[in-house]
């Protein structure tokens, strides 16, 4: 986990989507299996940048304000786990179809603007929403009816708190460009 004061760019999972994903876990009995190892749903997100130190706040803000990317949908339809060591197993929701084109474009735009501000980005980020970093056991992949997440804004956040109070405080948020509506079809004559 990140240390208090560190900063990064994310797309936060909205409450309605968190409720839907928690419902998927509840229906499969996985919420009980996970128990206290559940990562607080208020922190569920898609990471869009590396972690940066507190002194990068102004540069990161300028970078985020300059990001030019369109809103897009990310379809989550699979819950999976990885990691061999009990107590360190990672559970996450993912799209079974891989990285959406909109996410590729958004991450490239964020990376380009951060680099323009002199901030080095070294990591890539797969599409996922972490449910637990510390599960005691692995699970078989669970396919479920797709849940669409409209990613239409980004947040610059600061890591705060420790333990149960660990959270991401919003420094500032920016909307993404609305996607163009499909052209209207003309009726047949």
ABEGO torsion letter per residue (X at the ends): XBBBGBBBBBBBBBAAAAAAAAAAAAAAGAAAAAEAABBBAAABBBBABBBBBAAAAAAAAAAAAABBBBBBBBBBABBBBBEABBGABBBBBBBAAEBBAAAAAAAAAAAAAAAAAGBBBABBBBBBBBABAABABBBBBBBBBBBBBBBABBBBBBBBEBEAABBBBBABBBBBBBBBBBBBBBBBX
